[in-house]
Amino acid sequence: MKIGILKTGHAPDIVLDELGDYEVMFANLLDGHGFEFDAYNVVDGDFPSGPEAADGWLITGSKHGAYEDLPWIVPLEQLIRDIYADGRPLVGVCFGHQIIAQALGGTVEKFDGGWSVGVTEYEIEGTRLPLNAWHQDQVTKLPEGAQVVGSSAFCENAALIYGNRIYTIQPHPEFTATMVDRLIHHRGPGVVPEALLAEAAERLDQPTANAEIANRMATFLKRGA
């Protein structure tokens, strides 16, 4: 089964040699599930021909906001609507979670409650799961047809499902402790409050439920097989 990865950003230069770009992180996360991957740098204007270019789709995280006036946002929103209409499974993570909601009629905003970073406890489909967060933006208004299946004390709409077609999640199951450490030291200073970065650093060694979310994502994607 071929999964098209729509890259809406690039990993920081500091981690490229060590961890690879986002498509590598997701390939590692979903390793063992029998997927093949094609990556499209939509952030750089590289788009697939349409929904038929892959059996299922995944939209990555990004340093950008879904509400920003960027030349690739509108065509990405149209591609999301096309994939949704076509019925192929679509998964979104962090920015992917947000841009899908926005494309389908929801609202994404910079949350006035600040940032969530590092290992954070979520309740997803009735199970408490620790996952790495790195975001300030949130989905604040749900699009029609979206059902909340996950939340945290900080993020009410942390995981959404749209029938059997779309599954999205705000935290980052593809982020390892190493990735979060690099973000804390190279992307966070001057952006995220120092106290939050220090707290996230203290939680780096806590286990996460990345593998469990990977299994849920894979199961969802295979609905299109």
N, C-alpha and C positions, 0 to 999 in steps of 0.2 A: 504494500500500500504506500503510495507516494503522498507525503505531507509537504505542502508548500509553506515555507516560513517567510512571513512578511515582516522584514526588519524595519522597524520604525526608529531605529537609532543604532549606534555602535557602542560596544563596550569601551571603557576608558583605555587609552593607549597603554597605561601601566599594566593592564592584565592581559593584553592580546597575546604575548608570547607565552604567558603562564597558563591562561585559561581559555584562550581563543575568543572569538566574537560570539554574539548571542546565538547564532545558529549552532555553534559547537556546544554551547552550554545546554541547549534544548536537545540536541542529538544525544548528549551524554545522559541527560535526565531521562529520556525515553528509550534508552538503549535496552535491547532485549525484547522489544515489543514487535519487532519485524517491520519497522518502518524504513522507507527510504526518504531522503529529504532533498528538496530544492529550495534554495534561499533566494529571495528577491530583496534588494536594497531599496525599498520603496521610499525611504528617507532621502535617497539620492535620485529619485525619479525612475527607478527600475521596477516596472510593474509586469505581472504576468499577463498573458493574452486574455484571460478571463477565468471564471470558476472552474472550467473544464481542464485547466492546466495541472491540477492535482486532484487527488481523491479526497483530501481533507486539508484544512488550513489552520495556521497558527499565527497569531499576531504578537509580537514581542513587546517588551517595555521600551521606554524612550526617556531621554532627558527633557523632551518637549511636552507642552501641554496640548491636549486634544483641541482646545479652543483657540490655539494660536493661528494666526493668518500665515500659513505656510503653503507653498504651491502644491505639495503632495497630499495635504489633508483632504481636500474635496474629492480627488479621484480615489483616495483610499476609502472614504465613506461610501462612494458609489460602488466600489468593488465589494465592500461588506454587504451592501444591500443586494448586490447581484448574487453573492454566495448564499445569502439567506434565502433568496427567492429560488435559487437552484436546488437547495436542500442538502448540499454537501456539508459535512460537519465542520464547525469552526470553533477554535479555542482562542481565548484572549487572556493575556497576562499583564497586569499593571496598566500601562498605557493601552495595551490591547483591550483589556477589560473596559477601559474608559471610552476609547474611540468607537467601539462597537455599540455601546449604550448611546453615545451621541449620534452616531449614524442612523440609529433606529428610532430617534425621537426623544432620547433622554437628555439630561443635563449633567455636564461635568464642570466643577468649579474648584478653585484653590480654596481648600478648607481653612476656615478661620481658626480652627483648633490647633493648627500647626502641623508638625511632621510626625510620622510613625516610621521608626528605623530599627533594624535588627530583629532578633527573635521576638515574635509577638504571638500571643495565643488567640486563635480563632475558633469559633464553633462552626463547623462545616458539616452540613447534613447530619446534625445531631451528635457529632464527635468533636471533642476538643483537640485541636491540632496546633502545634507550634510551627510557625513558618516565618521566613525572613521578609520583613517589610522594608520598603524604601520609597516613600511617597508623601506628598502633601495634597495633591489633587484627589478628588473623590467623585464618584457618581452620586449626585445629590437628588436627582429625579429619575425615576425608572422609566424606560420606554415601555410602550404597550407590549404585553406578552412576556415580559421579564419577571421571573420569580426569584426572590432572595433565598439562597440556600446556604449562605455563610455570612458571618459578621464577627466583629470584635468590639471591644469597649470603645475603640477609637473610630472604627469604620463600620457604619450600619449596613452598607450595601457592598460587602466584601467578596461575595461570590454570587453569581447570577446564572440562571439557566433559562433558555428560551426553547421550550418544548424539547424536541430531540435533535435540535439543529445547532444550538450554540451553548457553550459552557465557558464562563469567564471568571477570573479570580484576580483580586487586587494584589495579594502578596506574591512573592517570587520563589516558587519551588525550584527554579533553576539556579538560584544563588546558593553557593556554598559559603562556609564560614570565611574562606579565603577571599571570596568576592566581596563580602560585606566588609571585611577588614580593609581591603583596598579602597572601597568607597568611603569608609570612615575617614581614612587618612588623605585621600586624593581628590574626592569629589565633595565631601561633606563640609570641610572647613570654610567658613564664611557664608555658607548656605543654610546648613542645619545648625541649630543652637548647640553650643559646645557641651552642655549638660546632657543632651540627648545622645550625642556621639559617644560620650564617656559611658553612659549607661549601656548603649549598644555594644561597646567594646567589652564590657564586663560579661555580656551574655553570649559572646562568640562561641564558647565551648559547649553551649547547651544544644542538645539534639534537636533536629527538626524532622517534620513529617514529609519531607520532599518525596520520598519513594511512594508514600501512600497517595499523594496528590498526582504523581506521575501515573500511577495505576488508574486513577479515576479519569485522568485526561486521555490515556490510551484507550480505555474502555469506551469512552465517548467518541473518540475519533474513529474507532473501528466500527461504529454503527454505520459508517459510510462505505465499509468494505463490501 
